[in-house]
Amino acid sequence: MNKQAFLHLHGLLAEVSEQYESRISGDLELDEYETLDTRPTSIHKSKDDHKAAMFALARDITSDMEIDSETEPVAPTAD
């Protein structure tokens, strides 16, 4: 994958995190992602920086979703 593709995918994941935050009406805990200091608009950063940021953002999003799913009641299934 080239750098442009990583920038695009990084931007899409950032949009997913924003949409999820609006869905839960709160802020995600993006500690790992924030420490990397690489945003989708950081075009001067390397491809590897964006790759690391993407994976960190994905981990932070899914970690929050796992916590959220543990606290939400599960809807009964229709048989």
Summary of the structure (lengths in Angstrom):
residues: 79
radius of gyration: 14.9
end to end distance: 44.6
largest distance: 54.3
contacts: 178
relative contact order: 0.18
helix: 67%
strand: 0%
